[in-house]
Amino acid sequence: MVTIRYAKDNYELEDGQSVLDGLTSHGIYIPFSCRSGVCQTCLMRTTGGTPPEKSQQGLKDSLKLQNYFLACICHPTEDIEVALPNDKDVQAVIPATVKNLTLLNTEIMHVALECHAPLNYRAGQFINLFQNQTLGRSYSLASLPHEDEYLHLHVRRLPQGRVSGWIHEELRPGQTVGIRGPGGDCFYTPGDAEQGMVLIGTGSGLAPLYGIIRDALSQGHSGPIHLFHGSRDLTGLYLTEQLRDLVRQYSNFNYIPCLSGENVPDGFATGRAHDVAFQQIPNLKNWRLFLCGHPEMVQVAKRKAFLAGASMKHIYADAFNVSQSS
């Protein structure tokens, strides 16, 4: 018999029994609906072992790479350890030293962290950064694990933001903080190197997009890559020179800074980032999209992208707003 380890307990599957049926038969609550691998309500992940390929049908490549599977159609042939997607018990809080703090503009702080233990992550995912044992916030990673020595975060200071205010006002290089992660499926996956990519962000939503772009380019992505980063005025933009350097280095990369306010200078597009993007690229069939920033923008852009022909499996955006956390 195959043994399933879940929440530190072991459960044996009967012949022909799925992971979902096996766990629920022991009184364990696992969310589910269709039982046929369509709705993805019963999404789980292995924390030990590899899920069968058939149990990952219909999932995004980014989820497959993180060993996510559908419990209702998972019939493992070997012992595995499993967890629910949001099970934080399987991720320990690890210490990290603050190496550098630099203002990128008037409200966004670049935070460089040195982990005290190896962290297996992909550019664009997020980590939780803790001020203390009970107070933490999620921030996206702009760094590349194979290029950058430290973890890079872009933390926007929000009014009455307890964690962002602490980072901007009190945190200093040399201090130790706790982090947990990584999480999220908003990252570049290799394969289909000629596929076009559209990345739309506002504010510090640029953080994951900056990491994703550099990751794609470093892995030889040859298809067109268009970044639309938006703000109301010039003070809200940042990393403009670094992004223009990438434009000069890579012929397939295009950077379009967007301003929605008045008196837009030359070299900047007029309008909100997602509106400009869909005006310039009206047909998104077979394109890959990454959306990060204000939650309302992300939801509107998702809907418009789908109506413009994009497949939902090619639209990446974290389920919550990691770039604007307080």
Solvent accessible surface area in square Angstrom, and as a share of the most:
residue,aa,sasa,rsa
1,M,161,0.72
2,V,27,0.16
3,T,33,0.19
4,I,0,0.00
5,R,91,0.33
6,Y,26,0.10
7,A,68,0.52
8,K,166,0.70
9,D,75,0.39
10,N,94,0.48
11,Y,40,0.15
12,E,99,0.45
13,L,8,0.04
14,E,110,0.49
15,D,140,0.72
16,G,73,0.70
17,Q,38,0.17
18,S,4,0.02
19,V,0,0.00
20,L,0,0.00
21,D,53,0.28
22,G,0,0.00
23,L,0,0.00
24,T,40,0.23
25,S,76,0.49
26,H,99,0.44
27,G,72,0.69
28,I,29,0.15
29,Y,170,0.65
30,I,1,0.01
31,P,43,0.27
32,F,86,0.36
33,S,76,0.49
34,C,50,0.30
35,R,115,0.42
36,S,62,0.40
37,G,9,0.09
38,V,115,0.66
39,C,56,0.33
40,Q,68,0.30
41,T,59,0.34
42,C,5,0.03
43,L,32,0.16
44,M,0,0.00
45,R,35,0.13
46,T,8,0.05
47,T,57,0.33
48,G,28,0.27
49,G,40,0.39
50,T,89,0.52
51,P,6,0.04
52,P,38,0.24
53,E,151,0.68
54,K,167,0.71
55,S,0,0.00
56,Q,21,0.09
57,Q,98,0.44
58,G,62,0.60
59,L,8,0.04
60,K,42,0.18
61,D,77,0.40
62,S,0,0.00
63,L,27,0.13
64,K,75,0.32
65,L,82,0.41
66,Q,39,0.17
67,N,52,0.26
68,Y,26,0.10
69,F,0,0.00
70,L,0,0.00
71,A,0,0.00
72,C,15,0.09
73,I,35,0.18
74,C,0,0.00
75,H,93,0.42
76,P,12,0.08
77,T,129,0.75
78,E,97,0.43
79,D,89,0.46
80,I,6,0.03
81,E,64,0.29
82,V,3,0.02
83,A,1,0.01
84,L,42,0.21
85,P,46,0.29
86,N,133,0.68
87,D,32,0.17
88,K,115,0.49
89,D,132,0.69
90,V,62,0.35
91,Q,48,0.21
92,A,77,0.60
93,V,74,0.42
94,I,31,0.16
95,P,59,0.37
96,A,0,0.00
97,T,27,0.16
98,V,1,0.00
99,K,78,0.33
100,N,71,0.36
101,L,37,0.18
102,T,64,0.37
103,L,102,0.51
104,L,45,0.22
105,N,24,0.12
106,T,115,0.67
107,E,59,0.27
108,I,0,0.00
109,M,18,0.08
110,H,33,0.15
111,V,0,0.00
112,A,4,0.03
113,L,0,0.00
114,E,68,0.30
115,C,33,0.20
116,H,101,0.45
117,A,39,0.31
118,P,136,0.86
119,L,32,0.16
120,N,137,0.70
121,Y,14,0.05
122,R,79,0.29
123,A,0,0.00
124,G,0,0.00
125,Q,4,0.02
126,F,24,0.10
127,I,1,0.00
128,N,25,0.13
129,L,0,0.00
130,F,28,0.12
131,Q,62,0.28
132,N,76,0.39
133,Q,179,0.79
134,T,129,0.75
135,L,18,0.09
136,G,21,0.20
137,R,60,0.22
138,S,15,0.09
139,Y,2,0.01
140,S,4,0.02
141,L,0,0.00
142,A,1,0.01
143,S,0,0.00
144,L,0,0.00
145,P,62,0.39
146,H,109,0.49
147,E,100,0.45
148,D,30,0.15
149,E,143,0.64
150,Y,53,0.20
151,L,8,0.04
152,H,41,0.18
153,L,0,0.00
154,H,9,0.04
155,V,0,0.00
156,R,70,0.26
157,R,109,0.40
158,L,33,0.16
159,P,109,0.69
160,Q,171,0.76
161,G,8,0.07
162,R,157,0.57
163,V,0,0.00
164,S,0,0.00
165,G,11,0.10
166,W,28,0.10
167,I,1,0.00
168,H,27,0.12
169,E,87,0.39
170,E,107,0.48
171,L,0,0.00
172,R,129,0.47
173,P,77,0.49
174,G,56,0.54
175,Q,70,0.31
176,T,79,0.46
177,V,9,0.05
178,G,16,0.16
179,I,0,0.00
180,R,38,0.14
181,G,16,0.15
182,P,27,0.17
183,G,17,0.16
184,G,21,0.20
185,D,23,0.12
186,C,0,0.00
187,F,0,0.00
188,Y,7,0.02
189,T,6,0.03
190,P,81,0.51
191,G,46,0.44
192,D,93,0.48
193,A,42,0.33
194,E,139,0.62
195,Q,15,0.07
196,G,9,0.08
197,M,0,0.00
198,V,2,0.01
199,L,0,0.00
200,I,0,0.00
201,G,0,0.00
202,T,31,0.18
203,G,17,0.16
204,S,0,0.00
205,G,0,0.00
206,L,0,0.00
207,A,2,0.01
208,P,1,0.01
209,L,0,0.00
210,Y,32,0.12
211,G,0,0.00
212,I,0,0.00
213,I,0,0.00
214,R,41,0.15
215,D,8,0.04
216,A,0,0.00
217,L,12,0.06
218,S,50,0.32
219,Q,88,0.39
220,G,51,0.49
221,H,7,0.03
222,S,68,0.44
223,G,4,0.03
224,P,55,0.35
225,I,0,0.00
226,H,36,0.16
227,L,0,0.00
228,F,0,0.00
229,H,0,0.00
230,G,4,0.04
231,S,26,0.17
232,R,161,0.59
233,D,71,0.37
234,L,93,0.46
235,T,84,0.49
236,G,12,0.12
237,L,10,0.05
238,Y,7,0.03
239,L,21,0.11
240,T,29,0.17
241,E,100,0.45
242,Q,84,0.37
243,L,0,0.00
244,R,70,0.26
245,D,60,0.31
246,L,20,0.10
247,V,54,0.31
248,R,165,0.60
249,Q,121,0.54
250,Y,74,0.28
251,S,124,0.80
252,N,33,0.17
253,F,6,0.03
254,N,59,0.30
255,Y,17,0.07
256,I,16,0.08
257,P,6,0.04
258,C,0,0.00
259,L,5,0.03
260,S,49,0.31
261,G,15,0.14
262,E,152,0.68
263,N,145,0.74
264,V,38,0.22
265,P,51,0.32
266,D,145,0.75
267,G,61,0.59
268,F,41,0.17
269,A,21,0.16
270,T,98,0.57
271,G,21,0.20
272,R,136,0.50
273,A,2,0.02
274,H,8,0.04
275,D,30,0.15
276,V,6,0.03
277,A,2,0.01
278,F,28,0.12
279,Q,136,0.60
280,Q,97,0.43
281,I,19,0.10
282,P,95,0.60
283,N,100,0.51
284,L,1,0.01
285,K,133,0.56
286,N,101,0.52
287,W,47,0.17
288,R,10,0.04
289,L,0,0.00
290,F,0,0.00
291,L,1,0.01
292,C,12,0.07
293,G,3,0.03
294,H,96,0.43
295,P,64,0.40
296,E,116,0.52
297,M,12,0.06
298,V,13,0.08
299,Q,100,0.45
300,V,32,0.19
301,A,0,0.00
302,K,50,0.21
303,R,138,0.50
304,K,75,0.32
305,A,0,0.00
306,F,113,0.47
307,L,138,0.69
308,A,22,0.17
309,G,38,0.36
310,A,3,0.02
311,S,44,0.28
312,M,99,0.44
313,K,115,0.49
314,H,44,0.20
315,I,3,0.01
316,Y,7,0.03
317,A,14,0.11
318,D,23,0.12
319,A,108,0.83
320,F,100,0.42
321,N,36,0.19
322,V,8,0.05
323,S,5,0.03
324,Q,23,0.10
325,S,21,0.14
326,S,38,0.24
